[in-house]
Amino acid sequence: MRSELSWGRGTSGQVISVLGTVLFTGLAGVVFFELRRRSGSVPAPAGLHGAVNGLGVLAAAVWAWGSR
């Protein structure tokens, strides 16, 4: 059972993965909303979103390179 949860195998692992994704996305929405509210501009949260996406692409590339 423990390996199911840690690797996302089985129904329980999939449910935990989906819930984690939903919670993380909701938290990101709160952060972007607060940045928009405090800065008063749309480019600030849009720039943060782009930077975070860029870091995700970089992390995936490093991981793929290391798993060769």
Order of alpha helices (4+ residues) and beta strands (2+ residues): alpha-alpha-alpha
